[in-house]
Amino acid sequence: MEPFYLLVAVVILALIFDFINGFHDSSNAIATVISTRVMTPKMGIAMAAMMNLIGAFSGTAVAKTVGAGLVAAQAVTQATIIAALIAAIIWNLITWYSGLPSSSSHALLAGLVGAGIATGGYQVLIWSGLKKILIALFLSPLIGFLCGWLVMAALLWVFHRSTPSRVTGISQKLQIVSASYMAFSHGSNDSQKSMGIITAALVSFYSLTEFHVPVWVIVSCAFAMAAGTAFGGWRIIRTLGLKITALKPIHGFAAEISAASVIEAASHIGVPISTTHTISAAIMGVGSTRRLSAVKWGIGINIVSAWILTLPASALMAWVICILLKQIL
């Protein structure tokens, strides 16, 4: 049996990752509602933290996919999980400092793959699960973009005879609802990834035959993410809310309701997707209904570049860290 302190290290690192995920991705829920001035920053962050917390208790389907659907359970060691978490934390801090809304999900899942390969080779990967997750990770931004465009186009048709002041008044109220929904969906999908990681560590340490997420794990991850969200990731909030395209309340509502619906659908079927990618793409889809030039595609290209770089960078870091840990432990 591996030393107990390694299991403790996994739990601590997973909660740190959850906390960082919270402030790194708080922009997903509140960037648009703050940039449109429907909520003040303090109100937006308080709302997002509360809804993140509630969303985290909505299920564990994603946790099971993350913890048992990527790497064969018999090949997972505490060093494997520690390496994946350290790599994901480092990448999140790098992209947060740069103000790039990269994916915490991509970083963690790629880290698991890289660390898994370092532990037992390519044969330990569960290719069916990996394929399912990769398809979802790449399709979710496309679906988010399309939904954002369609919802915004529908709203323009519905309100085409209304005065601007009436549209703004109605959409300001609607955006409070959509921002809350977005924060709830972020909590429901993203917090479960750390739940899955901790549970995988418990399964490995105690040689359990059943993958079941304990209540204390759910509660710990829920509060860790909510606490992180309460601190807010202002660098990324500015990128999402101000730099991609000019947003009014109706645009914010369309982007949030579209992204949140995609994320909730994925959570219910147990697929971990990138909440960051989905809301970023939805904002671009909404902005493109005005005209293509309304979206600052240069910023979009930088974001996409960070997305693409996240997978190999996190996997490589986790692989290196895992190799080093195997030498030390």
N, C-alpha and C positions, 0 to 999 in steps of 0.2 A: 504493500500500500504506500502511496505517495505521502509525503509529510503534510500534516494538517495545515501548516502555515501557508502552503501553496494554495489550498482551497480558500483560505481567508484572503490571500492576495488577489485571487480571481474575483471574489465578491467585492472587495474594495475598488479594484480597477474597473469593474463593470459599472459600479455606481458612479465612479468618477466620469466614465465615458457617458453615462446617462445624463449626468449634470452638464457636461460639456455639450452634449447633443442638445440639451434644452436651451442653453443660451446661444449655441451655434445656429439652431434651427428655429428660434423664437420668431425670426423674421418671416418664416413661412406663414404664420397665422396673422401677424399684426403689421407687416410692412405696408400693405395696401391701406388698411384702415387708419394708420397713422399718417401716411403720405397724403390721404384725401382729407385729413383733418376732421374725420368723423369722431375719432377718439384722441385724447391726449396720450402721449407716450406712457405715462404712469397708468392710466386707465386701461390702455391696450395690453400692457404687460401683465397687469393684475388679472384681467379677463383671461388672457392666454394661459397663465399659470393655473388658474382654477379649472379651465376646460381641459387642459393637458392632464391634470390630475384625475378628473372624472373619466376621460377617455381611456386612460391606462387600465381601468377596471372593466373594460368592455369585452374582454376575451383573451384567449391565449393561443389562438390558431397560428398566428405569425411566430410566436415564441417556439412552438413545436417545429415549425419549418426551419427556423434558424438553428435551433439546438440539435435537431436530429435529421435534417434533410440535406446537409451539405457534405459532411465528413462522417465516415463510418464511426459509430460510437466506440468500437473497440480500439480505434486508432487515436482517439482523443485523449490527451494527457493535460494536466494542469499547465504545463509549459506551453502546449499548443494554444490554449485559450489565452494565457497571459501574453504571449507574443502577438496574437491577433488584436487584443485590446490595446496594447501599447502602441502598435502600429496605427490603429484607428485614431487613438487619442492624439498622437503626434500629427497625423495628417489633418485632423479637425482643427488643431491649433494653428497649423501653417495656413490653411485656407481662411480661417477666421481672421487672422492677422492681416491677410492680403485682401480681405473684404470680398472673397469669392464664395458664392453660395454653392459649395460642392456638396456631395452626398455623404452623410454620416453612414447611411445604409451601405453604400458602395464600399466605403472604407472598411467597415466592420466585416462584411461578407467576403471581400477580397482578402482581408487579413486572415480570415479563417481558412480560406483556400490555400494561401501561401504557407501558413503555419502547418496546415494539414499535410501538404506536400513535403515540407521539411521533416515532419514527424514520421510519415510512413510511405511517402512516394505518391505518385499519381493514382495508384490503384485504390487508395483509401477514399477518393472522392466519389460521392454519389452522383453520377452523371445525370440521372433523370431529374433529381432535385436541383442540380446546378443549372441544367438547361431551362427548367421551369422558372427559376429565379431570374436568370439572365434575360429571358424573353420578357418577363414582367418589368424588369428594371429598364429595358430599352424601349418597350412599348408604352409605358406609363407617361413619359413626356409627350409622345406623339398624340396619345389619346387626350392628355391634358390640353395640348395646343388646340386640337380639333374641337373639344368640348367648349373651351374658352371662346373660340371663334363663333361656334353655333349659338351658344347662350347669349353672347353679346349681339349677334345679328338678330336673334329673336327679340331681345329687349329693345333694340332700335326700331324694330317693326311695331312692337306693342306701343311704344311711346312716341311714335313719329309725329303725332298731332299734339303732343303735350308741350307746354312751355318749359324752358330750361329750369326755371325755379321749381316747378312742380316735380320734374324728373329728379332734381337734386334732393328735394325734400323727402320723396318716397325712397329713393335709393340710399339715403343716409340711414334711414331706419332699417332697411333691408340689409345693409352692410354690417350692422351690429350683429344680426343673426348669422350672416355668412361667415364673419370672422370667428364667431364662437364655434360654428360648425367646423371651420378649418382647424381651429386649435384642438377641438375634440378629436378630429380624425388624426391629427399629428400625434396626439397622445396615444391613441388606440393602436397605431401602427409602429411608431418608433420606440416607444417604451418597451414593447414586447421583445425587441431585439436583445436588449440587455437581460430580460427575463429568460430568454432562450439560452443565452450564454451562461448565466449562473446555473440554470437547471442542468445544462450539459456538464458543467463542472461537478455538480452533485451526483449525477448519474455515473460519471467516470470515477469519482472518489469512492462512492459507496457501492459500486458495481450493481446499480439498480437495473432491473429488467423493464421498467415502465418509465416513460418520459412524462412526468406530471409536474406542473409548475406549482410549488408551494405558495400558500397565501402570503407568507412573510416576504417572499421574493417579489410578488406582485406589488405589495404595499411599499417595499423599499424602493423599487424602480420607479413607481408612480411618483413618490415624493421627491426622489432625486431629480427626475426630469422636470417636475413642477418648480423645484427650487432653482434649477438652471435657467428655466424660462423666465423666472422672476428677475434675473439679473440682466437679461436682454442682450442680444448680439447686435449692437448698434452699427457696426461696420457693414454687416450684411443687410440690415434693415435699409440702410441708405441705398445699397445697390439694387435691391429688389423693388423698393418703393419709389425711388426717384430716378434711377439711371436707365432703366430698361425702356420705359415709355411714360408719357404724361398720363396720370390717372385722375379720374373723377370718381365720385362715389359709385356711380353706376358701373364703371369699369372694374372697380374693386370688388363689387358684389358679384359680377359675372365671373371674374377670375377665381374668387374664393369658393363660390358654390360649385364651380366646375371641378377644381382641384380636389376639394373635400369629398365630392361624390366619388371620384375615381379612387381616392385613397381608402374611403370606407368600403367600397366594393372589394378592393384588394385585401383589406383586413379580414373581411368576413370569409373569404375563401382561403385565408392563411398564406397570402403571398406578401413578402416584405418588399416594398417598393420605396423609391426615393421621394419623400414628401417635398424636398427641395426642388428636384427636377420637375415634379408635377406642377407646383405652383408657379415656378419660373416660366415653364412652357405655357401655362394657362394665361399668364400676364402677356406673353408675346402674342398668343392667339387673340386675346382681347384687343391689344393695341393694333394688330394688323387689320382689324375691321375698318379702321379709319382709312388707312392707306399703309402700304408696306414701309414707307419712309418714316411713319410715325414710331416705329420700333427702332431703337438704336442697336442695329444688328452687330456692331462692333463689340458692344458690351456682351451681347448674346454669344458671340463667337468665343470671347474670353471665358464665359461661364461654361460653354460646351467643352472647351479645351480642358478646363479643370475637371469636368465630368469624366472625360476620356482618360486623363492622366491618373485619376484617382484609383482605378482598378489595378493597373500594373504597379504603380508606386506603393500602394498599401500592401499588395501581395508580396512584393519584393522586400519591403521593410519587415513584414511579419516573418518571411522566410529566413532572413538574416538574423533577426532577433531570436527566433526559435532555435536556429543552429547554435547561437551563442549560449542560450539558456541550457541546451542539452549538454554543453561542455562544462557549464558551471554547476548545474544541479546534480 
